[in-house]
Amino acid sequence: MSAPLSPSAETWPLPADRTDLRVVDLAQPIHAGMAGWRGTERTVMQVAELDIEHDIPGGRISGTHLTTPAHAGTHVDAARHFFPGGHSIDQYGVERFACRATALDVRRGAGEPLGGDELRALDPGIEPGDGLLLYFGFAERYEEPSYYDHPYLTADAADYLLERRINVLGVDMLTPDCPHGRRPERFDFPVHTRLLGSEVLVIENLGPGVATLLGRWFLLAFAPLRLEGSDASPIAPVALVREIGR
């Protein structure tokens, strides 16, 4: 596992000369075969040609219809997801959806936990307001049955992130909590409740692009749809990272 470079080594904030700036797509694609929320709630997308008269030579007008749970695909959770009195996604200031961030390599197998002591040892100097993306090696399994049996963070790992006062946690899995098939009969969602209860945002189902950012600092942007009263929103997050020496 590689140690992140210091923020100063990558010239933070971003330089005025953007010729050495790389933009990384962190989203999973949206389509009918993608992972479903809770394994069963699926996205339906249809692109249809519309019966509209026009004068476009050789052209057709199409329209896309999308029906999806807000928690399917790459999305961000709001406090309202677990706390009825918590902020809905439209109640956060837009400044919450852009921050300095880093990505850590925490690859492991199904059902294997990531604890607080390990996070503490890997911490590259996270400061209040930073974002942390964790790459468990599951982004590439997004369309496979094995995607539903993933690693998870322990309660003390969530407590450590609260200690560091991060802005957002992102994972390349369905959830940072224990996978559904491994939970006890009564489950208190320790990671979600700790983080969202303290207004730390949670991004789930990050795409393979996060693997290209391991050990780097970057600007993370993940603006949601302004869905009034919603507990989550689909996002298309991107990372802007300087390529030193390019």
C-alpha positions as CSV (number, residue, x, y, z in Angstrom):
1,M,0.0,0.0,0.0
2,S,1.5,3.3,-1.1
3,A,1.7,6.3,1.2
4,P,0.0,9.5,-0.2
5,L,2.2,12.4,-1.1
6,S,1.9,15.5,1.1
7,P,-0.5,18.1,-0.1
8,S,2.3,20.6,-0.5
9,A,4.2,18.3,-2.8
10,E,1.3,18.4,-5.2
11,T,0.9,22.2,-5.0
12,W,-2.4,22.8,-3.3
13,P,-4.6,24.6,-4.3
14,L,-4.6,23.8,-8.0
15,P,-2.1,25.8,-10.1
16,A,-3.2,28.5,-12.5
17,D,-1.6,26.5,-15.4
18,R,-4.0,23.7,-16.0
19,T,-1.9,21.9,-18.7
20,D,-0.7,19.4,-16.1
21,L,-4.2,18.8,-14.6
22,R,-5.8,15.3,-14.9
23,V,-9.5,14.9,-14.5
24,V,-10.5,11.4,-13.2
25,D,-14.0,10.0,-13.6
26,L,-15.1,8.4,-10.3
27,A,-18.6,7.2,-11.2
28,Q,-19.9,3.9,-12.2
29,P,-22.0,3.8,-15.5
30,I,-25.8,3.8,-15.2
31,H,-27.5,1.0,-17.1
32,A,-30.1,-1.7,-16.4
33,G,-27.5,-4.4,-15.6
34,M,-25.8,-2.4,-12.8
35,A,-25.9,-3.4,-9.1
36,G,-29.2,-2.8,-7.6
37,W,-29.9,-1.1,-4.3
38,R,-30.4,-3.8,-1.6
39,G,-29.9,-6.3,-4.4
40,T,-33.4,-6.1,-5.8
41,E,-34.3,-2.4,-6.5
42,R,-33.1,-1.8,-10.1
43,T,-32.6,1.1,-12.4
44,V,-34.7,1.2,-15.6
45,M,-33.4,3.3,-18.5
46,Q,-35.0,3.6,-21.9
47,V,-33.9,5.7,-24.9
48,A,-36.7,6.1,-27.3
49,E,-37.2,7.8,-30.6
50,L,-39.9,10.5,-30.4
51,D,-42.7,11.0,-32.9
52,I,-41.9,14.7,-33.5
53,E,-42.0,16.4,-36.9
54,H,-38.9,18.3,-37.7
55,D,-36.6,19.5,-40.5
56,I,-33.4,17.9,-39.4
57,P,-31.9,16.1,-42.5
58,G,-31.3,12.5,-41.6
59,G,-31.9,13.2,-37.9
60,R,-34.2,11.8,-35.3
61,I,-35.1,13.2,-31.9
62,S,-34.7,10.8,-29.0
63,G,-35.6,11.1,-25.3
64,T,-34.2,9.1,-22.4
65,H,-36.5,8.0,-19.5
66,L,-34.7,7.1,-16.2
67,T,-36.3,5.5,-13.2
68,T,-34.0,4.7,-10.3
69,P,-33.7,4.5,-6.6
70,A,-31.5,7.4,-5.4
71,H,-29.3,4.9,-3.7
72,A,-28.5,2.9,-6.8
73,G,-25.3,3.6,-8.7
74,T,-22.7,6.1,-7.6
75,H,-24.5,8.4,-5.1
76,V,-24.1,10.5,-2.0
77,D,-26.1,9.9,1.2
78,A,-27.5,12.7,3.3
79,A,-28.2,12.6,7.1
80,R,-31.9,12.2,6.3
81,H,-31.2,8.7,5.1
82,F,-31.1,7.5,8.7
83,F,-32.3,10.4,10.7
84,P,-35.8,11.8,9.9
85,G,-34.8,15.2,11.4
86,G,-31.5,15.3,9.6
87,H,-30.5,17.3,6.5
88,S,-32.0,16.3,3.2
89,I,-29.6,16.4,0.2
90,D,-30.9,19.8,-0.9
91,Q,-30.3,21.4,2.5
92,Y,-26.6,21.2,2.4
93,G,-24.6,24.2,1.1
94,V,-23.0,23.7,-2.3
95,E,-19.6,24.1,-0.6
96,R,-20.0,20.7,1.0
97,F,-19.6,19.0,-2.4
98,A,-16.1,20.1,-3.2
99,C,-13.1,19.5,-1.0
100,R,-9.5,18.4,-0.8
101,A,-9.3,14.6,-0.7
102,T,-7.0,11.6,-0.8
103,A,-7.5,8.0,-1.8
104,L,-6.1,5.0,0.2
105,D,-5.5,1.4,-0.9
106,V,-7.3,-0.9,1.5
107,R,-7.9,-3.9,-0.7
108,R,-9.2,-7.0,1.0
109,G,-11.6,-9.8,0.5
110,A,-15.3,-10.4,1.1
111,G,-16.4,-9.9,4.7
112,E,-13.0,-8.6,5.9
113,P,-13.1,-5.5,8.2
114,L,-11.1,-2.3,8.1
115,G,-10.5,-1.2,11.6
116,G,-9.6,2.1,13.3
117,D,-6.0,1.1,14.1
118,E,-5.3,0.3,10.4
119,L,-6.8,3.6,9.3
120,R,-4.8,5.5,11.8
121,A,-1.6,3.9,10.5
122,L,-2.5,4.7,6.9
123,D,-3.5,8.3,7.7
124,P,-1.4,10.6,5.4
125,G,-2.3,13.8,7.3
126,I,-6.1,14.1,7.0
127,E,-7.3,17.5,8.2
128,P,-10.8,18.7,9.1
129,G,-12.9,19.2,6.0
130,D,-11.0,16.7,3.8
131,G,-12.5,13.9,1.9
132,L,-11.3,10.3,2.1
133,L,-11.9,7.7,-0.7
134,L,-11.2,4.1,0.2
135,Y,-10.4,1.6,-2.6
136,F,-11.3,-1.9,-1.4
137,G,-10.8,-3.5,-4.9
138,F,-14.6,-4.0,-5.5
139,A,-15.3,-1.3,-8.1
140,E,-14.4,-3.8,-10.8
141,R,-17.0,-6.3,-9.5
142,Y,-19.8,-3.8,-10.0
143,E,-21.8,-6.1,-12.3
144,E,-20.9,-9.4,-10.6
145,P,-22.8,-11.3,-7.9
146,S,-19.7,-11.1,-5.7
147,Y,-20.2,-7.3,-5.5
148,Y,-22.9,-7.9,-2.8
149,D,-20.5,-9.7,-0.4
150,H,-17.9,-7.0,0.3
151,P,-15.5,-5.8,3.0
152,Y,-16.6,-3.2,5.5
153,L,-15.5,-0.6,8.0
154,T,-15.8,-1.3,11.8
155,A,-17.4,1.1,14.2
156,D,-14.0,2.2,15.6
157,A,-12.9,3.0,12.0
158,A,-15.9,5.3,11.7
159,D,-15.0,6.8,15.1
160,Y,-11.5,7.5,13.9
161,L,-12.9,9.4,10.8
162,L,-15.1,11.5,13.2
163,E,-12.0,12.2,15.2
164,R,-10.3,13.5,12.0
165,R,-13.5,15.6,11.2
166,I,-13.7,14.6,7.6
167,N,-16.2,16.1,5.2
168,V,-17.0,12.9,3.2
169,L,-16.2,9.2,3.1
170,G,-16.3,7.4,-0.3
171,V,-16.1,3.7,-0.9
172,D,-16.2,1.4,-4.0
173,M,-18.9,-0.8,-2.5
174,L,-22.6,-0.8,-1.9
175,T,-22.1,0.4,1.7
176,P,-19.3,1.0,4.2
177,D,-21.3,-1.1,6.7
178,C,-21.2,-4.9,6.9
179,P,-22.8,-6.5,3.8
180,H,-26.4,-7.6,4.1
181,G,-25.6,-11.4,4.1
182,R,-23.3,-11.1,7.1
183,R,-25.3,-8.9,9.4
184,P,-26.9,-10.1,12.7
185,E,-30.7,-10.3,12.9
186,R,-30.8,-6.8,14.4
187,F,-28.2,-4.4,13.0
188,D,-27.6,-0.8,13.9
189,F,-25.6,0.3,10.8
190,P,-22.7,1.6,13.0
191,V,-20.8,3.4,10.1
192,H,-23.8,5.1,8.6
193,T,-25.3,6.2,11.9
194,R,-22.0,7.5,13.2
195,L,-21.0,9.4,10.1
196,L,-24.4,10.7,9.0
197,G,-25.4,11.4,12.5
198,S,-22.4,13.8,12.6
199,E,-23.2,15.3,9.2
200,V,-20.3,13.5,7.4
201,L,-21.5,12.7,3.9
202,V,-21.1,9.1,2.5
203,I,-20.5,8.3,-1.2
204,E,-21.1,4.7,-2.3
205,N,-20.4,2.7,-5.4
206,L,-17.4,4.6,-6.5
207,G,-16.1,3.5,-9.9
208,P,-12.7,2.0,-11.0
209,G,-11.2,5.5,-11.4
210,V,-10.5,5.7,-7.7
211,A,-7.8,3.1,-8.2
212,T,-5.7,5.6,-10.3
213,L,-5.6,8.0,-7.4
214,L,-4.1,5.9,-4.6
215,G,-1.5,7.8,-2.6
216,R,-2.5,11.2,-4.2
217,W,-4.1,14.4,-3.0
218,F,-6.7,16.0,-5.3
219,L,-9.7,18.2,-5.6
220,L,-12.9,16.1,-5.2
221,A,-16.2,17.5,-6.7
222,F,-19.4,15.5,-6.3
223,A,-22.4,17.8,-6.7
224,P,-25.8,16.2,-6.2
225,L,-29.1,16.8,-7.9
226,R,-31.1,19.2,-5.8
227,L,-33.8,16.7,-5.0
228,E,-36.1,18.4,-2.5
229,G,-36.4,16.4,0.7
230,S,-34.4,13.5,-0.6
231,D,-32.1,11.3,1.6
232,A,-29.6,10.8,-1.3
233,S,-28.8,11.8,-4.9
234,P,-27.0,10.2,-7.8
235,I,-23.7,11.9,-8.5
236,A,-21.0,11.9,-11.2
237,P,-17.9,12.7,-9.0
238,V,-14.6,13.8,-10.5
239,A,-11.1,14.2,-9.1
240,L,-8.8,17.0,-10.4
241,V,-5.2,16.0,-9.7
242,R,-2.0,17.6,-10.7
243,E,0.5,15.4,-12.5
244,I,3.9,16.5,-11.1
245,G,6.7,16.7,-13.7
246,R,4.3,16.2,-16.6
